[in-house]
Amino acid sequence: MRIVWSPLAIERAHDAASYIARDKPEAAQAWLLGVFEAVDRLEAFPQSGRMVPEIGLAEYREIVYRRSHRIIYYAEKSALRILTVRNFAQRLDLSELGLD
């Protein structure tokens, strides 16, 4: 299973790490590495994430990272598309996933 990160997902992950880095640069680096490791595990277990409640379609799934962030992805037959990384405190904007 191939993993493809969207530009938005990469931007959001780096934004979150930058926010953490304001106080703890080492923690930010570890956090970001952990996000990529969590996503890499999806390669072996692509259906391990739960369905995104706001969408309700089986192809749109998410994993929770450190109880604070949602990593939302779209499962295709040959690839997983990482769509966004969101803090739970942020409302999910369906338009950024190509859904309205």
C-alpha positions as CSV (number, residue, x, y, z in Angstrom):
1,M,0.0,0.0,0.0
2,R,1.5,3.3,-1.1
3,I,1.0,6.4,1.1
4,V,0.6,9.8,-0.5
5,W,0.6,13.0,1.6
6,S,-1.4,15.9,0.3
7,P,0.4,19.3,0.5
8,L,-2.3,20.4,3.0
9,A,-1.6,17.5,5.3
10,I,2.2,18.2,5.3
11,E,1.5,21.9,5.9
12,R,-0.8,21.2,8.8
13,A,1.6,18.7,10.4
14,H,4.5,21.2,10.1
15,D,2.3,24.1,11.5
16,A,1.4,22.0,14.5
17,A,5.1,21.1,15.1
18,S,6.0,24.8,14.7
19,Y,3.5,25.7,17.4
20,I,5.0,23.1,19.7
21,A,8.5,24.3,18.9
22,R,7.8,27.7,20.4
23,D,8.2,26.2,23.8
24,K,9.9,22.9,23.2
25,P,11.9,22.4,20.0
26,E,12.9,18.8,20.8
27,A,9.3,17.9,21.6
28,A,8.2,19.3,18.3
29,Q,10.7,17.2,16.4
30,A,9.6,14.1,18.3
31,W,5.9,14.9,17.7
32,L,6.4,15.3,14.0
33,L,8.4,12.1,13.7
34,G,5.6,10.3,15.7
35,V,3.0,11.5,13.2
36,F,4.9,10.1,10.3
37,E,5.5,6.8,12.1
38,A,1.8,6.5,12.9
39,V,0.9,7.0,9.3
40,D,3.6,4.5,8.2
41,R,1.8,1.9,10.2
42,L,-1.2,2.3,8.0
43,E,0.7,0.8,5.2
44,A,0.3,-2.6,6.9
45,F,-3.2,-1.9,8.4
46,P,-5.0,0.6,6.1
47,Q,-8.4,-0.1,7.6
48,S,-7.2,0.4,11.2
49,G,-8.5,3.9,11.4
50,R,-12.1,4.7,12.2
51,M,-14.6,6.2,9.8
52,V,-14.6,10.0,10.0
53,P,-17.8,10.8,11.9
54,E,-18.6,14.0,10.0
55,I,-18.4,12.2,6.7
56,G,-19.8,8.7,7.4
57,L,-18.2,7.1,4.3
58,A,-16.0,4.0,4.8
59,E,-13.3,5.3,2.4
60,Y,-12.6,8.4,4.6
61,R,-10.9,7.2,7.8
62,E,-8.9,8.8,10.6
63,I,-6.4,7.8,13.2
64,V,-6.0,9.6,16.5
65,Y,-2.5,10.7,17.3
66,R,-1.6,11.4,21.0
67,R,-5.3,12.1,21.8
68,S,-4.9,15.6,20.4
69,H,-4.8,15.3,16.6
70,R,-6.7,13.6,13.9
71,I,-4.9,12.3,10.8
72,I,-7.6,12.0,8.1
73,Y,-7.0,9.8,5.1
74,Y,-8.8,8.4,2.0
75,A,-8.3,4.7,1.4
76,E,-8.1,3.7,-2.2
77,K,-7.3,0.2,-3.5
78,S,-3.6,0.9,-4.2
79,A,-2.9,4.0,-2.0
80,L,-3.8,5.9,1.1
81,R,-4.1,9.6,0.6
82,I,-3.3,11.6,3.8
83,L,-5.7,14.5,3.5
84,T,-5.1,16.6,6.6
85,V,-3.9,16.7,10.2
86,R,-6.2,18.5,12.6
87,N,-6.2,19.3,16.2
88,F,-9.4,18.0,17.9
89,A,-10.1,21.5,19.0
90,Q,-10.5,22.6,15.4
91,R,-13.7,22.1,13.5
92,L,-13.2,19.9,10.4
93,D,-13.8,21.9,7.2
94,L,-15.1,19.4,4.7
95,S,-14.3,21.6,1.8
96,E,-10.6,21.1,2.4
97,L,-11.1,17.4,1.8
98,G,-12.9,18.1,-1.5
99,L,-16.3,17.6,0.1
100,D,-19.0,20.2,0.6
